[in-house]
Amino acid sequence: MFTVSQVISSVILGIVQALSEWLPISSKTQVLIASQYLLNLNFSQAYTFGLFMEIGTVIAAIIYFRKEVWTLIKVLFMKDKSPEGRSMFMYVLVATIATGIIGAPIYLVADSITGISLGIPMIIIGLILMGDALVIRHSRSKQREGVNVRKFKDLGLKEYVVIGITQGLAALPGVSRSGITTSTLLLMKVEPDESFRLSFIIGIFASIAAFALTLIVSKANVMAALSDISLAGMLIAIIVAAVISIFLIDFLIKIAGRSKIVYLTAALGMIAITGGVIYMIFGI
């Protein structure tokens, strides 16, 4: 029977997944901790459940970027031969392959990474984001001077591979996928709003791959979580995560095109550093 406590746990897990997916604090790690407390899962089960829960934010991203996704589908079936469409398809393909090569092996050993090891990557990403804020501020000043910052069309195969590799590192507990990929794009001097957009788009396919790998390799862990939260509870969590994510994606991309993005990026860096310090102190 579906209980009130299961409903509450489902809603909390959905909120945690949605907020942490788009902030630089590693959604799988936050869901991991929340599910350990709410569902009494062990570390390995909770880590797997954290990856499984990304399906909610994937749905949100597909809805928000439906035009881009549709373009990719048309390119795949040779219905769109535009240079822009082909470039986006190549970006997604190369980055996703690089992510899989790096991320899959990490996933297979990730359940041995706990405590302080969770905090260090978050602190590093936080420091990078703080540096990104300075990069954005410098880029904006150059833009006012007539010096253009980079756009997607200025990126090439080498950049696609680097972005994919950094995204693969997000398989490590404590590493935020959106945080590390957005930081990488910003350090490449790509415009902030474009950086967020490109990060979120390749995240769709990385999360789908992670979801599939979770079902193939760790089906028992997923079933352990389902036995506690129930299928209905899982659906509620996914729906909550999807709805909140749509609004948060829109907010981040819109504010990225404004001057306030400098402060937002610095704030995201502080959030990541704070989270990392908490993990290191308490050894969560």
C-alpha positions in Angstrom: 0.0 0.0 0.0 1.2 3.5 -0.9 1.7 5.4 2.3 1.9 9.1 3.2 5.5 8.7 4.2 6.3 7.3 0.7 4.5 10.2 -0.9 6.6 12.6 1.2 9.8 10.7 0.4 9.0 10.7 -3.3 8.4 14.5 -3.4 11.5 15.2 -1.5 13.6 13.0 -3.7 12.1 14.7 -6.8 12.9 18.2 -5.5 16.4 17.2 -4.5 17.0 15.7 -8.0 15.7 18.7 -9.8 17.6 21.3 -7.8 20.9 19.5 -7.7 20.9 18.4 -11.3 21.3 22.0 -12.5 23.4 23.3 -9.7 27.1 22.4 -9.3 26.6 20.0 -6.3 26.2 16.6 -8.1 22.6 15.4 -8.3 23.5 11.8 -7.9 25.4 12.5 -4.7 22.5 14.5 -3.2 19.9 11.9 -4.2 22.4 9.2 -2.8 22.4 10.8 0.6 18.7 11.6 0.6 17.8 8.0 -0.4 20.1 6.6 2.3 18.2 8.5 4.9 14.7 8.2 3.5 14.9 4.7 2.0 17.6 3.1 4.2 19.6 2.1 1.2 23.3 1.1 1.4 25.8 3.3 -0.4 26.0 1.2 -3.6 22.2 1.0 -3.9 21.8 4.7 -3.2 24.4 5.6 -5.8 22.7 3.5 -8.4 19.3 5.1 -7.4 20.8 8.5 -7.8 21.8 7.8 -11.4 18.4 6.2 -12.1 16.6 9.3 -10.8 18.2 11.4 -13.6 15.4 10.2 -15.9 13.2 13.0 -14.5 15.6 15.8 -15.4 16.2 14.1 -18.8 12.5 14.3 -19.6 12.5 18.0 -18.6 15.5 18.7 -20.8 14.0 16.9 -23.8 10.8 19.0 -23.4 12.8 22.3 -23.1 15.2 21.5 -25.9 12.6 19.7 -28.1 13.6 21.8 -31.2 17.2 20.9 -30.8 16.4 17.2 -30.2 14.1 17.2 -33.2 16.9 18.6 -35.4 19.3 15.9 -34.2 16.7 13.2 -35.1 16.2 14.8 -38.6 20.0 14.9 -39.1 20.3 11.2 -38.1 17.7 10.2 -40.7 19.2 12.6 -43.3 16.2 14.9 -43.3 18.2 17.9 -42.2 21.5 18.6 -44.0 22.0 22.1 -42.7 25.6 22.9 -41.5 24.2 24.0 -38.1 22.3 20.8 -37.6 25.2 18.6 -38.7 27.6 20.5 -36.3 25.2 20.0 -33.4 24.8 16.3 -34.3 28.6 15.9 -34.4 29.0 17.7 -31.1 26.5 15.5 -29.3 27.9 12.3 -30.9 31.6 13.0 -30.2 31.0 14.3 -26.7 28.7 11.4 -25.8 31.2 8.8 -27.0 34.0 10.5 -25.1 31.8 10.6 -22.0 31.0 6.9 -22.3 34.7 5.9 -22.7 35.6 7.9 -19.5 32.4 7.5 -17.5 31.5 3.8 -17.8 34.7 2.5 -16.2 34.4 5.1 -13.4 30.8 4.0 -12.8 31.8 0.4 -12.3 34.1 1.3 -9.4 32.3 4.4 -8.1 30.6 2.5 -5.2 33.9 2.4 -3.3 34.2 6.2 -3.2 32.9 7.7 0.0 33.4 10.3 2.7 36.1 12.9 2.1 36.5 11.7 -1.5 33.1 13.1 -2.2 33.9 16.6 -0.9 37.2 17.2 -2.8 35.7 17.2 -6.4 32.9 19.5 -5.3 35.4 22.0 -3.8 37.5 21.8 -7.0 34.5 22.5 -9.2 33.5 25.4 -6.9 36.9 27.0 -7.2 36.7 26.6 -11.0 33.3 28.3 -11.1 34.7 31.1 -9.0 37.4 31.4 -11.7 34.7 31.2 -14.4 33.0 34.3 -12.8 36.2 36.2 -13.4 36.4 34.9 -16.9 32.9 36.0 -17.7 33.5 39.4 -16.3 36.7 39.8 -18.4 34.8 38.5 -21.5 32.0 40.9 -21.0 34.5 43.8 -20.8 36.2 42.6 -24.0 32.7 42.3 -25.6 32.1 46.0 -24.8 35.4 46.8 -26.4 34.4 45.0 -29.6 36.2 41.7 -29.0 33.9 38.8 -29.7 33.6 35.9 -27.3 33.2 32.4 -28.7 30.0 30.8 -29.9 29.1 27.2 -30.7 30.2 27.6 -34.4 33.7 28.5 -33.2 34.1 25.1 -31.5 35.7 22.1 -33.2 36.3 18.4 -32.8 39.0 18.9 -30.2 36.7 21.0 -28.0 33.9 18.4 -28.4 36.3 15.7 -27.1 37.4 17.7 -24.1 33.8 18.6 -23.1 32.9 14.9 -23.4 35.9 13.8 -21.3 35.0 16.3 -18.5 31.4 15.1 -18.6 32.6 11.5 -18.2 34.4 12.5 -15.0 30.9 13.4 -13.6 30.4 9.7 -13.0 32.4 10.2 -9.9 30.3 10.7 -6.8 30.6 14.4 -5.8 31.2 15.7 -9.3 28.4 17.7 -10.8 27.8 17.0 -14.5 26.3 20.4 -15.3 28.9 22.1 -13.1 31.9 20.6 -14.8 30.7 20.8 -18.4 29.5 24.4 -18.0 32.8 25.4 -16.4 34.7 23.8 -19.2 32.7 25.7 -21.8 33.1 29.0 -19.9 36.9 28.4 -19.7 36.9 27.9 -23.4 35.4 31.5 -23.5 32.1 30.4 -24.9 29.3 32.9 -24.1 27.6 32.1 -20.8 24.1 31.4 -22.1 25.6 29.3 -24.9 27.7 27.4 -22.3 24.6 26.5 -20.2 22.6 25.5 -23.3 25.4 23.3 -24.7 26.0 21.7 -21.3 22.3 20.9 -20.8 21.9 19.5 -24.3 24.7 16.9 -24.1 23.5 16.1 -20.6 20.4 14.6 -22.1 22.3 11.9 -23.9 24.8 11.3 -21.0 21.9 10.8 -18.6 20.1 8.5 -21.0 23.2 6.4 -21.3 23.7 6.4 -17.5 20.1 5.3 -17.0 20.5 2.4 -19.5 23.8 1.4 -17.9 22.2 1.4 -14.4 19.4 -0.9 -15.6 21.8 -3.3 -17.2 24.6 -3.4 -14.6 22.8 -2.6 -11.3 19.2 -3.7 -11.8 19.2 -5.3 -8.3 20.0 -2.0 -6.7 17.2 -0.2 -8.6 14.8 -2.9 -7.5 15.9 -2.5 -3.9 14.9 1.2 -4.0 11.7 0.4 -5.8 10.7 -2.1 -3.1 10.8 0.7 -0.5 9.5 3.7 -2.4 7.2 1.7 -4.8 6.6 2.2 -8.5 4.0 4.9 -7.8 6.5 6.7 -5.5 9.2 6.6 -8.2 6.8 8.1 -10.8 5.9 10.9 -8.4 9.6 11.6 -7.8 10.3 11.6 -11.6 7.3 13.9 -12.3 8.3 16.4 -9.5 11.9 16.4 -10.8 10.8 17.0 -14.4 8.4 19.9 -13.6 10.8 21.8 -11.3 13.7 21.2 -13.8 11.8 22.9 -16.7 11.5 26.1 -14.8 15.1 26.0 -13.4 16.6 25.4 -16.9 14.7 28.3 -18.3 15.8 30.5 -15.3 19.5 29.6 -15.7 19.6 30.1 -19.4 17.8 33.4 -19.3 19.9 34.9 -16.5 23.1 33.6 -18.2 22.5 36.2 -21.0 22.5 39.0 -18.5 25.1 40.8 -16.5 24.0 39.1 -13.3 25.4 35.8 -14.5 28.7 36.8 -13.0 27.2 36.9 -9.6 25.2 33.7 -10.2 28.3 31.8 -11.3 30.2 33.0 -8.2 27.2 32.0 -6.0 27.1 28.5 -7.7 30.9 28.2 -6.9 30.3 29.1 -3.3 27.5 26.5 -3.1 29.8 23.8 -4.5 32.6 24.7 -2.1 30.3 24.8 0.9 28.8 21.4 0.0 32.3 20.0 -0.4 33.5 21.3 2.9 30.4 19.8 4.6 31.2 16.4 3.1 34.8 16.6 4.2 34.0 17.7 7.8 31.2 15.2 8.4 32.5 12.4 6.1 29.0 11.8 4.7 
